[in-house]
Amino acid sequence: MKIEKRILVIDDEATALDLLKKILEGEGYEVSVAVNGQEGLEIFRRQPCDLVITDMVMPVKDGLQTILELRKEAPDLPVIAISGGGTISKERYLTVAGYLERVITLAKPFSVEAVVNAVAGLLQDQKPAVED
């Protein structure tokens, strides 16, 4: 029996959340979603996952704060940081995130192929967070 990998997607843009959820579920992943970093952390604590995709610019708790808090609880958790920018250019947000280990950065808009390849690359040979 194949065990599904769990992915948590955190983004305050409903369109981005919906798109990523559809792409990832289409690839066979189990997907949870959150609209900000705080909600994402709460979901992660209830149901650990194998990978997190987080927007960098969000209200309540931004992506960098979210990644740093996740790393305290799960140091080896792979993360994909995404950004379309904000008050600072998206490249600056993604550059900072890219300094962290096991973090891949993608600028919005990104291709389906880029997301699928990034996820597959980070999850390769990784044991599931929880075996059912």
Secondary structure, DSSP 8 states (H G I E B T S, - for coil): -----EEEEE-S-HHHHHHHHHHHHHTT-EEEEESSHHHHHHHHHHS--SEEEEESS-SSS-HHHHHHHHHHH-TT--EEEEE--SSS-HHHHHHHHHTSTTEEEEESS--HHHHHHHHHHHHTT---SS--
